[in-house]
Amino acid sequence: MAITHPPVDAESRARLYMALQHLPELGPVREARLFKHFATLEQLLGASSDQWQAARLSTQTQAGLRELIRRGENSRYYQQATKDFALCERSNWSVLTREDDDYPELLREISLAPPLLYVWGLNSCLQRTQVAMVGSRKASGAGLDTAQRFASALAASGVVVCSGMALGIDSASHRAALAAGQPTVAVLGSGLANLYPRRNATLAADIAQTGAVVSEFPPSTSPQAGNFPQRNRIISGLSRATIVIEAAKRSGSLITARYALEQNREVYAVPGSINNAGSSGCNELIKTGARLLNHPSDVLDALQCQLSGQQPSLLNEFEPEQQAVALRLATVLHQVQYEPTSVEAVIQHTGLPAADVSAALLELQLCGRIEHCAGRFQRIR
Protein backbone atom coordinates (compact mmCIF):
# COMPACT_ATOMS: atom_id res chain seq x y z
CA MET A 1 0.00 0.00 0.00
CA ALA A 2 1.40 3.40 -1.00
CA ILE A 3 2.15 6.05 1.59
CA THR A 4 -0.16 9.00 1.02
CA HIS A 5 0.60 10.76 4.31
CA PRO A 6 2.68 9.93 7.39
CA PRO A 7 0.79 7.99 10.08
CA VAL A 8 -0.17 9.66 13.31
CA ASP A 9 0.51 6.72 15.62
CA ALA A 10 3.98 6.67 17.17
CA GLU A 11 4.89 3.11 16.13
CA SER A 12 4.20 3.59 12.41
CA ARG A 13 5.92 6.97 12.45
CA ALA A 14 8.97 5.39 14.08
CA ARG A 15 9.06 2.69 11.40
CA LEU A 16 9.03 5.34 8.68
CA TYR A 17 11.93 7.17 10.29
CA MET A 18 13.73 3.81 10.57
CA ALA A 19 13.00 3.07 6.91
CA LEU A 20 14.64 6.35 5.91
CA GLN A 21 17.88 5.17 7.56
CA HIS A 22 18.08 2.32 5.05
CA LEU A 23 17.72 4.47 1.94
CA PRO A 24 20.82 4.45 -0.27
CA GLU A 25 23.33 7.19 0.50
CA LEU A 26 21.33 8.50 3.47
CA GLY A 27 23.07 7.82 6.77
CA PRO A 28 22.12 9.39 10.11
CA VAL A 29 24.00 12.68 9.53
CA ARG A 30 22.63 13.17 6.02
CA GLU A 31 19.19 12.33 7.36
CA ALA A 32 19.65 14.99 10.04
CA ARG A 33 20.61 17.52 7.34
CA LEU A 34 17.52 16.50 5.39
CA PHE A 35 15.25 17.67 8.20
CA LYS A 36 16.83 21.11 8.08
CA HIS A 37 14.98 21.41 4.73
CA PHE A 38 11.81 19.55 5.66
CA ALA A 39 10.34 20.22 9.08
CA THR A 40 8.16 17.09 9.15
CA LEU A 41 7.82 13.66 7.60
CA GLU A 42 4.73 14.92 5.80
CA GLN A 43 6.72 17.66 4.09
CA LEU A 44 9.49 15.27 3.09
CA LEU A 45 7.25 12.58 1.66
CA GLY A 46 4.99 15.11 -0.07
CA ALA A 47 7.84 17.08 -1.64
CA SER A 48 8.48 17.28 -5.38
CA SER A 49 11.60 16.05 -7.16
CA ASP A 50 12.74 19.66 -7.47
CA GLN A 51 12.44 20.12 -3.71
CA TRP A 52 14.40 16.92 -3.09
CA GLN A 53 17.01 18.16 -5.52
CA ALA A 54 17.21 21.49 -3.68
CA ALA A 55 17.83 19.50 -0.48
CA ARG A 56 20.81 17.93 -2.30
CA LEU A 57 19.46 14.40 -2.23
CA SER A 58 21.35 12.09 -4.53
CA THR A 59 19.67 10.34 -7.44
CA GLN A 60 19.87 7.04 -5.55
CA THR A 61 18.27 8.50 -2.42
CA GLN A 62 15.46 10.05 -4.46
CA ALA A 63 14.82 6.70 -6.14
CA GLY A 64 14.66 5.03 -2.72
CA LEU A 65 12.21 7.64 -1.47
CA ARG A 66 9.96 7.08 -4.50
CA GLU A 67 9.97 3.33 -3.85
CA LEU A 68 9.16 3.87 -0.17
CA ILE A 69 6.26 6.18 -1.03
CA ARG A 70 4.94 4.02 -3.88
CA ARG A 71 5.23 0.59 -2.26
CA GLY A 72 4.83 1.61 1.39
CA GLU A 73 4.95 -1.39 3.71
CA ASN A 74 5.99 -3.61 0.79
CA SER A 75 9.14 -1.60 0.08
CA ARG A 76 12.43 -3.20 1.03
CA TYR A 77 13.27 -0.21 3.22
CA TYR A 78 10.07 -0.45 5.26
CA GLN A 79 10.51 -4.21 5.58
CA GLN A 80 14.01 -3.72 6.95
CA ALA A 81 12.64 -1.15 9.37
CA THR A 82 9.98 -3.65 10.46
CA LYS A 83 12.74 -6.19 11.27
CA ASP A 84 14.64 -3.56 13.23
CA PHE A 85 11.51 -2.57 15.12
CA ALA A 86 10.78 -6.20 16.02
CA LEU A 87 14.33 -6.58 17.35
CA CYS A 88 13.86 -3.45 19.46
CA GLU A 89 10.62 -4.81 20.87
CA ARG A 90 12.22 -8.18 21.73
CA SER A 91 15.17 -6.44 23.35
CA ASN A 92 13.07 -3.87 25.22
CA TRP A 93 14.76 -0.98 23.42
CA SER A 94 12.85 2.26 22.91
CA VAL A 95 12.71 4.12 19.60
CA LEU A 96 12.48 7.90 19.92
CA THR A 97 11.85 10.15 16.92
CA ARG A 98 12.38 13.89 16.77
CA GLU A 99 8.59 14.27 16.98
CA ASP A 100 8.20 12.39 20.27
CA ASP A 101 7.67 14.18 23.58
CA ASP A 102 10.35 12.01 25.20
CA TYR A 103 13.01 13.20 22.75
CA PRO A 104 15.62 15.11 24.82
CA GLU A 105 14.98 18.84 24.54
CA LEU A 106 18.62 19.89 24.82
CA LEU A 107 19.60 17.58 21.95
CA ARG A 108 16.77 18.97 19.81
CA GLU A 109 18.54 22.36 19.89
CA ILE A 110 21.72 21.30 18.06
CA SER A 111 22.30 21.87 14.36
CA LEU A 112 22.28 18.23 13.28
CA ALA A 113 19.99 16.66 15.86
CA PRO A 114 19.55 12.93 15.13
CA PRO A 115 16.03 12.30 13.78
CA LEU A 116 15.96 8.94 15.55
CA LEU A 117 17.38 7.52 18.78
CA TYR A 118 17.48 3.91 19.91
CA VAL A 119 17.49 3.73 23.72
CA TRP A 120 18.30 0.81 25.98
CA GLY A 121 17.23 1.89 29.44
CA LEU A 122 15.21 4.83 30.74
CA ASN A 123 14.10 7.55 28.33
CA SER A 124 13.48 9.90 31.26
CA CYS A 125 17.20 9.87 32.08
CA LEU A 126 17.91 11.73 28.83
CA GLN A 127 15.91 14.74 30.02
CA ARG A 128 17.99 15.23 33.16
CA THR A 129 20.91 17.64 33.55
CA GLN A 130 23.94 15.96 31.97
CA VAL A 131 27.66 16.69 31.82
CA ALA A 132 29.87 14.94 29.26
CA MET A 133 33.15 13.40 30.38
CA VAL A 134 35.56 12.28 27.67
CA GLY A 135 39.25 11.51 27.35
CA SER A 136 41.95 9.07 26.36
CA ARG A 137 41.34 5.38 25.79
CA LYS A 138 44.87 4.77 27.09
CA ALA A 139 44.62 6.97 30.14
CA SER A 140 47.25 7.05 32.87
CA GLY A 141 46.48 5.98 36.42
CA ALA A 142 46.31 9.62 37.43
CA GLY A 143 43.89 10.37 34.58
CA LEU A 144 41.62 7.49 35.54
CA ASP A 145 41.71 8.58 39.17
CA THR A 146 40.72 12.13 38.17
CA ALA A 147 37.86 10.87 36.00
CA GLN A 148 36.55 8.66 38.78
CA ARG A 149 36.79 11.41 41.37
CA PHE A 150 35.04 13.99 39.20
CA ALA A 151 32.33 11.59 38.00
CA SER A 152 31.63 10.49 41.57
CA ALA A 153 31.24 14.09 42.70
CA LEU A 154 29.00 15.07 39.78
CA ALA A 155 26.84 11.99 40.23
CA ALA A 156 26.54 12.51 43.98
CA SER A 157 25.29 16.03 43.22
CA GLY A 158 22.53 14.71 40.97
CA VAL A 159 24.17 15.41 37.60
CA VAL A 160 24.03 12.61 35.02
CA VAL A 161 27.45 11.75 33.58
CA CYS A 162 27.35 11.25 29.80
CA SER A 163 30.16 9.57 27.86
CA GLY A 164 30.92 7.17 25.01
CA MET A 165 31.57 3.87 26.86
CA ALA A 166 35.05 3.61 25.30
CA LEU A 167 37.91 2.15 27.31
CA GLY A 168 39.87 4.48 29.55
CA ILE A 169 38.34 7.77 30.73
CA ASP A 170 34.85 6.99 29.38
CA SER A 171 34.50 3.68 31.17
CA ALA A 172 36.02 5.03 34.38
CA SER A 173 33.49 7.89 34.37
CA HIS A 174 30.52 5.58 33.81
CA ARG A 175 31.64 3.16 36.51
CA ALA A 176 32.24 5.90 39.06
CA ALA A 177 28.75 7.31 38.49
CA LEU A 178 27.25 3.85 38.97
CA ALA A 179 29.33 3.29 42.09
CA ALA A 180 27.88 6.51 43.47
CA GLY A 181 24.44 4.97 43.01
CA GLN A 182 23.45 7.34 40.21
CA PRO A 183 22.46 6.88 36.52
CA THR A 184 24.78 7.54 33.61
CA VAL A 185 24.28 7.80 29.82
CA ALA A 186 26.45 6.07 27.19
CA VAL A 187 26.29 7.07 23.51
CA LEU A 188 27.51 4.42 21.07
CA GLY A 189 29.22 4.58 17.70
CA SER A 190 27.51 1.32 16.73
CA GLY A 191 24.05 -0.22 16.92
CA LEU A 192 22.65 -1.53 20.18
CA ALA A 193 22.93 -5.10 18.87
CA ASN A 194 26.65 -4.55 18.21
CA LEU A 195 28.02 -3.18 21.47
CA TYR A 196 31.55 -1.84 21.27
CA PRO A 197 33.93 -2.47 22.86
CA ARG A 198 32.61 -5.96 23.50
CA ARG A 199 34.38 -6.20 26.84
CA ASN A 200 32.04 -3.45 28.08
CA ALA A 201 28.90 -5.53 27.55
CA THR A 202 28.44 -5.96 31.31
CA LEU A 203 28.99 -2.24 31.83
CA ALA A 204 26.32 -1.47 29.21
CA ALA A 205 23.84 -3.75 30.98
CA ASP A 206 24.59 -2.05 34.30
CA ILE A 207 24.11 1.40 32.74
CA ALA A 208 20.77 0.39 31.24
CA GLN A 209 19.41 -0.59 34.66
CA THR A 210 19.19 3.00 35.90
CA GLY A 211 20.39 5.14 32.99
CA ALA A 212 20.49 4.78 29.22
CA VAL A 213 22.62 3.37 26.41
CA VAL A 214 21.89 5.37 23.26
CA SER A 215 22.58 5.08 19.54
CA GLU A 216 21.39 6.86 16.42
CA PHE A 217 22.41 3.88 14.26
CA PRO A 218 20.19 0.97 13.22
CA PRO A 219 20.59 -1.89 15.74
CA SER A 220 22.82 -4.12 13.61
CA THR A 221 25.29 -1.36 12.65
CA SER A 222 28.89 -2.41 13.18
CA PRO A 223 31.39 -0.14 14.99
CA GLN A 224 32.91 1.53 11.92
CA ALA A 225 35.59 4.17 12.46
CA GLY A 226 33.59 6.95 10.81
CA ASN A 227 30.68 6.46 13.22
CA PHE A 228 32.53 7.64 16.31
CA PRO A 229 33.29 11.26 15.37
CA GLN A 230 29.66 11.86 14.40
CA ARG A 231 28.28 10.24 17.57
CA ASN A 232 30.39 12.72 19.55
CA ARG A 233 27.98 15.52 18.58
CA ILE A 234 25.29 13.61 20.49
CA ILE A 235 27.44 13.28 23.63
CA SER A 236 28.03 17.04 23.68
CA GLY A 237 24.49 17.75 22.47
CA LEU A 238 22.89 15.94 25.40
CA SER A 239 25.14 17.76 27.86
CA ARG A 240 25.23 21.26 29.27
CA ALA A 241 29.00 21.07 29.60
CA THR A 242 31.85 18.86 28.38
CA ILE A 243 34.87 17.90 30.49
CA VAL A 244 38.03 16.67 28.74
CA ILE A 245 40.53 14.64 30.76
CA GLU A 246 43.83 13.49 29.19
CA ALA A 247 43.52 14.06 25.45
CA ALA A 248 46.29 14.22 22.87
CA LYS A 249 46.26 16.88 20.15
CA ARG A 250 44.80 14.42 17.65
CA SER A 251 42.00 12.96 19.72
CA GLY A 252 38.33 12.09 19.36
CA SER A 253 37.80 13.91 22.65
CA LEU A 254 38.77 17.17 20.98
CA ILE A 255 36.11 16.50 18.33
CA THR A 256 33.56 16.31 21.14
CA ALA A 257 34.92 19.57 22.56
CA ARG A 258 34.64 21.30 19.17
CA TYR A 259 31.05 20.10 18.82
CA ALA A 260 30.29 21.45 22.30
CA LEU A 261 31.68 24.86 21.37
CA GLU A 262 29.65 24.88 18.14
CA GLN A 263 26.57 24.02 20.19
CA ASN A 264 27.28 26.94 22.54
CA ARG A 265 28.00 24.66 25.48
CA GLU A 266 30.75 25.09 28.08
CA VAL A 267 34.03 23.18 27.65
CA TYR A 268 36.31 22.38 30.59
CA ALA A 269 39.74 20.78 30.40
CA VAL A 270 41.87 19.25 33.15
CA PRO A 271 45.45 20.50 32.68
CA GLY A 272 48.43 18.17 32.52
CA SER A 273 52.20 18.30 32.39
CA ILE A 274 53.70 20.05 29.37
CA ASN A 275 55.94 16.99 29.07
CA ASN A 276 53.01 14.62 28.74
CA ALA A 277 51.83 14.24 25.13
CA GLY A 278 48.68 12.63 26.46
CA SER A 279 47.62 15.94 27.99
CA SER A 280 48.69 18.21 25.13
CA GLY A 281 45.15 18.39 23.75
CA CYS A 282 43.76 19.51 27.13
CA ASN A 283 46.46 22.14 27.50
CA GLU A 284 45.75 23.40 23.98
CA LEU A 285 42.03 23.63 24.76
CA ILE A 286 42.79 25.77 27.81
CA LYS A 287 45.14 27.92 25.73
CA THR A 288 42.38 28.54 23.18
CA GLY A 289 39.62 29.39 25.65
CA ALA A 290 38.35 26.27 27.44
CA ARG A 291 37.89 26.64 31.18
CA LEU A 292 40.66 25.19 33.31
CA LEU A 293 39.15 22.63 35.65
CA ASN A 294 40.69 21.56 38.93
CA HIS A 295 37.63 20.76 41.04
CA PRO A 296 34.10 19.43 40.32
CA SER A 297 32.60 22.45 42.09
CA ASP A 298 33.77 24.62 39.17
CA VAL A 299 31.30 22.82 36.91
CA LEU A 300 28.55 22.59 39.51
CA ASP A 301 28.71 26.30 40.29
CA ALA A 302 28.49 27.17 36.58
CA LEU A 303 25.53 24.84 36.08
CA GLN A 304 23.75 26.40 39.03
CA CYS A 305 24.14 29.82 37.37
CA GLN A 306 22.98 28.54 33.97
CA LEU A 307 19.84 26.96 35.31
CA SER A 308 18.85 29.45 38.00
CA GLY A 309 15.23 30.35 37.39
CA GLN A 310 14.68 27.32 35.13
CA GLN A 311 14.56 24.73 37.90
CA PRO A 312 13.70 25.18 41.59
CA SER A 313 16.68 22.99 42.44
CA LEU A 314 19.38 22.06 39.96
CA LEU A 315 20.75 19.10 41.81
CA ASN A 316 17.60 17.08 42.13
CA GLU A 317 16.49 16.61 45.71
CA PHE A 318 19.74 17.88 47.25
CA GLU A 319 19.75 21.19 49.11
CA PRO A 320 23.09 23.10 49.20
CA GLU A 321 24.11 21.62 52.57
CA GLN A 322 23.23 18.14 51.36
CA GLN A 323 25.21 18.70 48.15
CA ALA A 324 28.35 19.39 50.19
CA VAL A 325 27.81 16.26 52.28
CA ALA A 326 27.09 14.11 49.20
CA LEU A 327 30.19 15.44 47.46
CA ARG A 328 32.34 14.66 50.49
CA LEU A 329 30.93 11.14 50.83
CA ALA A 330 31.52 10.42 47.13
CA THR A 331 35.08 11.75 47.32
CA VAL A 332 35.92 9.60 50.35
CA LEU A 333 34.18 6.50 48.98
CA HIS A 334 36.18 6.72 45.76
CA GLN A 335 39.44 6.46 47.74
CA VAL A 336 38.37 3.39 49.75
CA GLN A 337 39.41 0.30 47.84
CA TYR A 338 38.09 -3.28 47.93
CA GLU A 339 41.32 -4.10 49.77
CA PRO A 340 41.90 -2.64 53.26
CA THR A 341 42.69 1.08 52.97
CA SER A 342 44.20 3.20 55.73
CA VAL A 343 42.58 6.40 56.96
CA GLU A 344 45.87 8.19 56.31
CA ALA A 345 45.75 7.18 52.63
CA VAL A 346 42.19 8.49 52.28
CA ILE A 347 43.17 11.81 53.89
CA GLN A 348 46.22 12.12 51.64
CA HIS A 349 44.35 11.42 48.38
CA THR A 350 41.25 13.47 49.15
CA GLY A 351 42.97 16.47 50.70
CA LEU A 352 40.10 16.68 53.19
CA PRO A 353 40.55 17.44 56.91
CA ALA A 354 40.94 14.36 59.09
CA ALA A 355 37.73 15.14 60.97
CA ASP A 356 35.72 15.30 57.72
CA VAL A 357 37.22 12.02 56.51
CA SER A 358 36.43 10.28 59.81
CA ALA A 359 32.84 11.52 59.74
CA ALA A 360 32.42 10.40 56.12
CA LEU A 361 33.86 6.96 56.83
CA LEU A 362 31.43 6.51 59.71
CA GLU A 363 28.50 7.58 57.52
CA LEU A 364 29.58 5.19 54.75
CA GLN A 365 29.77 2.37 57.29
CA LEU A 366 26.25 3.11 58.48
CA CYS A 367 25.07 3.12 54.84
CA GLY A 368 26.59 -0.31 54.29
CA ARG A 369 29.02 0.88 51.60
CA ILE A 370 32.25 0.09 53.50
CA GLU A 371 33.35 -1.99 56.49
CA HIS A 372 35.96 -1.58 59.22
CA CYS A 373 38.69 -4.22 59.22
CA ALA A 374 41.66 -4.22 61.61
CA GLY A 375 42.04 -0.46 61.74
CA ARG A 376 41.45 -0.02 58.02
CA PHE A 377 38.43 0.31 55.74
CA GLN A 378 37.39 -1.51 52.60
CA ARG A 379 34.46 -1.41 50.21
CA ILE A 380 31.71 -4.01 50.43
CA ARG A 381 31.23 -5.82 47.14
C-alpha positions as CSV (number, residue, x, y, z in Angstrom):
1,M,0.0,0.0,0.0
2,A,1.4,3.4,-1.0
3,I,2.2,6.1,1.6
4,T,-0.2,9.0,1.0
5,H,0.6,10.8,4.3
6,P,2.7,9.9,7.4
7,P,0.8,8.0,10.1
8,V,-0.2,9.7,13.3
9,D,0.5,6.7,15.6
10,A,4.0,6.7,17.2
11,E,4.9,3.1,16.1
12,S,4.2,3.6,12.4
13,R,5.9,7.0,12.4
14,A,9.0,5.4,14.1
15,R,9.1,2.7,11.4
16,L,9.0,5.3,8.7
17,Y,11.9,7.2,10.3
18,M,13.7,3.8,10.6
19,A,13.0,3.1,6.9
20,L,14.6,6.3,5.9
21,Q,17.9,5.2,7.6
22,H,18.1,2.3,5.1
23,L,17.7,4.5,1.9
24,P,20.8,4.5,-0.3
25,E,23.3,7.2,0.5
26,L,21.3,8.5,3.5
27,G,23.1,7.8,6.8
28,P,22.1,9.4,10.1
29,V,24.0,12.7,9.5
30,R,22.6,13.2,6.0
31,E,19.2,12.3,7.4
32,A,19.7,15.0,10.0
33,R,20.6,17.5,7.3
34,L,17.5,16.5,5.4
35,F,15.3,17.7,8.2
36,K,16.8,21.1,8.1
37,H,15.0,21.4,4.7
38,F,11.8,19.5,5.7
39,A,10.3,20.2,9.1
40,T,8.2,17.1,9.2
41,L,7.8,13.7,7.6
42,E,4.7,14.9,5.8
43,Q,6.7,17.7,4.1
44,L,9.5,15.3,3.1
45,L,7.2,12.6,1.7
46,G,5.0,15.1,-0.1
47,A,7.8,17.1,-1.6
48,S,8.5,17.3,-5.4
49,S,11.6,16.1,-7.2
50,D,12.7,19.7,-7.5
51,Q,12.4,20.1,-3.7
52,W,14.4,16.9,-3.1
53,Q,17.0,18.2,-5.5
54,A,17.2,21.5,-3.7
55,A,17.8,19.5,-0.5
56,R,20.8,17.9,-2.3
57,L,19.5,14.4,-2.2
58,S,21.4,12.1,-4.5
59,T,19.7,10.3,-7.4
60,Q,19.9,7.0,-5.5
61,T,18.3,8.5,-2.4
62,Q,15.5,10.1,-4.5
63,A,14.8,6.7,-6.1
64,G,14.7,5.0,-2.7
65,L,12.2,7.6,-1.5
66,R,10.0,7.1,-4.5
67,E,10.0,3.3,-3.8
68,L,9.2,3.9,-0.2
69,I,6.3,6.2,-1.0
70,R,4.9,4.0,-3.9
71,R,5.2,0.6,-2.3
72,G,4.8,1.6,1.4
73,E,5.0,-1.4,3.7
74,N,6.0,-3.6,0.8
75,S,9.1,-1.6,0.1
76,R,12.4,-3.2,1.0
77,Y,13.3,-0.2,3.2
78,Y,10.1,-0.4,5.3
79,Q,10.5,-4.2,5.6
80,Q,14.0,-3.7,6.9
81,A,12.6,-1.1,9.4
82,T,10.0,-3.7,10.5
83,K,12.7,-6.2,11.3
84,D,14.6,-3.6,13.2
85,F,11.5,-2.6,15.1
86,A,10.8,-6.2,16.0
87,L,14.3,-6.6,17.3
88,C,13.9,-3.5,19.5
89,E,10.6,-4.8,20.9
90,R,12.2,-8.2,21.7
91,S,15.2,-6.4,23.4
92,N,13.1,-3.9,25.2
93,W,14.8,-1.0,23.4
94,S,12.9,2.3,22.9
95,V,12.7,4.1,19.6
96,L,12.5,7.9,19.9
97,T,11.8,10.1,16.9
98,R,12.4,13.9,16.8
99,E,8.6,14.3,17.0
100,D,8.2,12.4,20.3
101,D,7.7,14.2,23.6
102,D,10.4,12.0,25.2
103,Y,13.0,13.2,22.7
104,P,15.6,15.1,24.8
105,E,15.0,18.8,24.5
106,L,18.6,19.9,24.8
107,L,19.6,17.6,22.0
108,R,16.8,19.0,19.8
109,E,18.5,22.4,19.9
110,I,21.7,21.3,18.1
111,S,22.3,21.9,14.4
112,L,22.3,18.2,13.3
113,A,20.0,16.7,15.9
114,P,19.5,12.9,15.1
115,P,16.0,12.3,13.8
116,L,16.0,8.9,15.5
117,L,17.4,7.5,18.8
118,Y,17.5,3.9,19.9
119,V,17.5,3.7,23.7
120,W,18.3,0.8,26.0
121,G,17.2,1.9,29.4
122,L,15.2,4.8,30.7
123,N,14.1,7.6,28.3
124,S,13.5,9.9,31.3
125,C,17.2,9.9,32.1
126,L,17.9,11.7,28.8
127,Q,15.9,14.7,30.0
128,R,18.0,15.2,33.2
129,T,20.9,17.6,33.5
130,Q,23.9,16.0,32.0
131,V,27.7,16.7,31.8
132,A,29.9,14.9,29.3
133,M,33.2,13.4,30.4
134,V,35.6,12.3,27.7
135,G,39.2,11.5,27.3
136,S,41.9,9.1,26.4
137,R,41.3,5.4,25.8
138,K,44.9,4.8,27.1
139,A,44.6,7.0,30.1
140,S,47.2,7.1,32.9
141,G,46.5,6.0,36.4
142,A,46.3,9.6,37.4
143,G,43.9,10.4,34.6
144,L,41.6,7.5,35.5
145,D,41.7,8.6,39.2
146,T,40.7,12.1,38.2
147,A,37.9,10.9,36.0
148,Q,36.5,8.7,38.8
149,R,36.8,11.4,41.4
150,F,35.0,14.0,39.2
151,A,32.3,11.6,38.0
152,S,31.6,10.5,41.6
153,A,31.2,14.1,42.7
154,L,29.0,15.1,39.8
155,A,26.8,12.0,40.2
156,A,26.5,12.5,44.0
157,S,25.3,16.0,43.2
158,G,22.5,14.7,41.0
159,V,24.2,15.4,37.6
160,V,24.0,12.6,35.0
161,V,27.4,11.7,33.6
162,C,27.3,11.2,29.8
163,S,30.2,9.6,27.9
164,G,30.9,7.2,25.0
165,M,31.6,3.9,26.9
166,A,35.0,3.6,25.3
167,L,37.9,2.2,27.3
168,G,39.9,4.5,29.5
169,I,38.3,7.8,30.7
170,D,34.8,7.0,29.4
171,S,34.5,3.7,31.2
172,A,36.0,5.0,34.4
173,S,33.5,7.9,34.4
174,H,30.5,5.6,33.8
175,R,31.6,3.2,36.5
176,A,32.2,5.9,39.1
177,A,28.8,7.3,38.5
178,L,27.3,3.9,39.0
179,A,29.3,3.3,42.1
180,A,27.9,6.5,43.5
181,G,24.4,5.0,43.0
182,Q,23.4,7.3,40.2
183,P,22.5,6.9,36.5
184,T,24.8,7.5,33.6
185,V,24.3,7.8,29.8
186,A,26.4,6.1,27.2
187,V,26.3,7.1,23.5
188,L,27.5,4.4,21.1
189,G,29.2,4.6,17.7
190,S,27.5,1.3,16.7
191,G,24.1,-0.2,16.9
192,L,22.6,-1.5,20.2
193,A,22.9,-5.1,18.9
194,N,26.7,-4.5,18.2
195,L,28.0,-3.2,21.5
196,Y,31.5,-1.8,21.3
197,P,33.9,-2.5,22.9
198,R,32.6,-6.0,23.5
199,R,34.4,-6.2,26.8
200,N,32.0,-3.5,28.1
201,A,28.9,-5.5,27.5
202,T,28.4,-6.0,31.3
203,L,29.0,-2.2,31.8
204,A,26.3,-1.5,29.2
205,A,23.8,-3.7,31.0
206,D,24.6,-2.0,34.3
207,I,24.1,1.4,32.7
208,A,20.8,0.4,31.2
209,Q,19.4,-0.6,34.7
210,T,19.2,3.0,35.9
211,G,20.4,5.1,33.0
212,A,20.5,4.8,29.2
213,V,22.6,3.4,26.4
214,V,21.9,5.4,23.3
215,S,22.6,5.1,19.5
216,E,21.4,6.9,16.4
217,F,22.4,3.9,14.3
218,P,20.2,1.0,13.2
219,P,20.6,-1.9,15.7
220,S,22.8,-4.1,13.6
221,T,25.3,-1.4,12.6
222,S,28.9,-2.4,13.2
223,P,31.4,-0.1,15.0
224,Q,32.9,1.5,11.9
225,A,35.6,4.2,12.5
226,G,33.6,6.9,10.8
227,N,30.7,6.5,13.2
228,F,32.5,7.6,16.3
229,P,33.3,11.3,15.4
230,Q,29.7,11.9,14.4
231,R,28.3,10.2,17.6
232,N,30.4,12.7,19.6
233,R,28.0,15.5,18.6
234,I,25.3,13.6,20.5
235,I,27.4,13.3,23.6
236,S,28.0,17.0,23.7
237,G,24.5,17.8,22.5
238,L,22.9,15.9,25.4
239,S,25.1,17.8,27.9
240,R,25.2,21.3,29.3
241,A,29.0,21.1,29.6
242,T,31.8,18.9,28.4
243,I,34.9,17.9,30.5
244,V,38.0,16.7,28.7
245,I,40.5,14.6,30.8
246,E,43.8,13.5,29.2
247,A,43.5,14.1,25.5
248,A,46.3,14.2,22.9
249,K,46.3,16.9,20.1
250,R,44.8,14.4,17.7
251,S,42.0,13.0,19.7
252,G,38.3,12.1,19.4
253,S,37.8,13.9,22.6
254,L,38.8,17.2,21.0
255,I,36.1,16.5,18.3
256,T,33.6,16.3,21.1
257,A,34.9,19.6,22.6
258,R,34.6,21.3,19.2
259,Y,31.0,20.1,18.8
260,A,30.3,21.4,22.3
261,L,31.7,24.9,21.4
262,E,29.7,24.9,18.1
263,Q,26.6,24.0,20.2
264,N,27.3,26.9,22.5
265,R,28.0,24.7,25.5
266,E,30.7,25.1,28.1
267,V,34.0,23.2,27.7
268,Y,36.3,22.4,30.6
269,A,39.7,20.8,30.4
270,V,41.9,19.3,33.1
271,P,45.4,20.5,32.7
272,G,48.4,18.2,32.5
273,S,52.2,18.3,32.4
274,I,53.7,20.1,29.4
275,N,55.9,17.0,29.1
276,N,53.0,14.6,28.7
277,A,51.8,14.2,25.1
278,G,48.7,12.6,26.5
279,S,47.6,15.9,28.0
280,S,48.7,18.2,25.1
281,G,45.1,18.4,23.8
282,C,43.8,19.5,27.1
283,N,46.5,22.1,27.5
284,E,45.8,23.4,24.0
285,L,42.0,23.6,24.8
286,I,42.8,25.8,27.8
287,K,45.1,27.9,25.7
288,T,42.4,28.5,23.2
289,G,39.6,29.4,25.6
290,A,38.3,26.3,27.4
291,R,37.9,26.6,31.2
292,L,40.7,25.2,33.3
293,L,39.2,22.6,35.6
294,N,40.7,21.6,38.9
295,H,37.6,20.8,41.0
296,P,34.1,19.4,40.3
297,S,32.6,22.4,42.1
298,D,33.8,24.6,39.2
299,V,31.3,22.8,36.9
300,L,28.5,22.6,39.5
301,D,28.7,26.3,40.3
302,A,28.5,27.2,36.6
303,L,25.5,24.8,36.1
304,Q,23.7,26.4,39.0
305,C,24.1,29.8,37.4
306,Q,23.0,28.5,34.0
307,L,19.8,27.0,35.3
308,S,18.8,29.5,38.0
309,G,15.2,30.3,37.4
310,Q,14.7,27.3,35.1
311,Q,14.6,24.7,37.9
312,P,13.7,25.2,41.6
313,S,16.7,23.0,42.4
314,L,19.4,22.1,40.0
315,L,20.7,19.1,41.8
316,N,17.6,17.1,42.1
317,E,16.5,16.6,45.7
318,F,19.7,17.9,47.2
319,E,19.8,21.2,49.1
320,P,23.1,23.1,49.2
321,E,24.1,21.6,52.6
322,Q,23.2,18.1,51.4
323,Q,25.2,18.7,48.2
324,A,28.3,19.4,50.2
325,V,27.8,16.3,52.3
326,A,27.1,14.1,49.2
327,L,30.2,15.4,47.5
328,R,32.3,14.7,50.5
329,L,30.9,11.1,50.8
330,A,31.5,10.4,47.1
331,T,35.1,11.8,47.3
332,V,35.9,9.6,50.4
333,L,34.2,6.5,49.0
334,H,36.2,6.7,45.8
335,Q,39.4,6.5,47.7
336,V,38.4,3.4,49.8
337,Q,39.4,0.3,47.8
338,Y,38.1,-3.3,47.9
339,E,41.3,-4.1,49.8
340,P,41.9,-2.6,53.3
341,T,42.7,1.1,53.0
342,S,44.2,3.2,55.7
343,V,42.6,6.4,57.0
344,E,45.9,8.2,56.3
345,A,45.8,7.2,52.6
346,V,42.2,8.5,52.3
347,I,43.2,11.8,53.9
348,Q,46.2,12.1,51.6
349,H,44.3,11.4,48.4
350,T,41.2,13.5,49.1
351,G,43.0,16.5,50.7
352,L,40.1,16.7,53.2
353,P,40.6,17.4,56.9
354,A,40.9,14.4,59.1
355,A,37.7,15.1,61.0
356,D,35.7,15.3,57.7
357,V,37.2,12.0,56.5
358,S,36.4,10.3,59.8
359,A,32.8,11.5,59.7
360,A,32.4,10.4,56.1
361,L,33.9,7.0,56.8
362,L,31.4,6.5,59.7
363,E,28.5,7.6,57.5
364,L,29.6,5.2,54.7
365,Q,29.8,2.4,57.3
366,L,26.3,3.1,58.5
367,C,25.1,3.1,54.8
368,G,26.6,-0.3,54.3
369,R,29.0,0.9,51.6
370,I,32.2,0.1,53.5
371,E,33.3,-2.0,56.5
372,H,36.0,-1.6,59.2
373,C,38.7,-4.2,59.2
374,A,41.7,-4.2,61.6
375,G,42.0,-0.5,61.7
376,R,41.4,0.0,58.0
377,F,38.4,0.3,55.7
378,Q,37.4,-1.5,52.6
379,R,34.5,-1.4,50.2
380,I,31.7,-4.0,50.4
381,R,31.2,-5.8,47.1
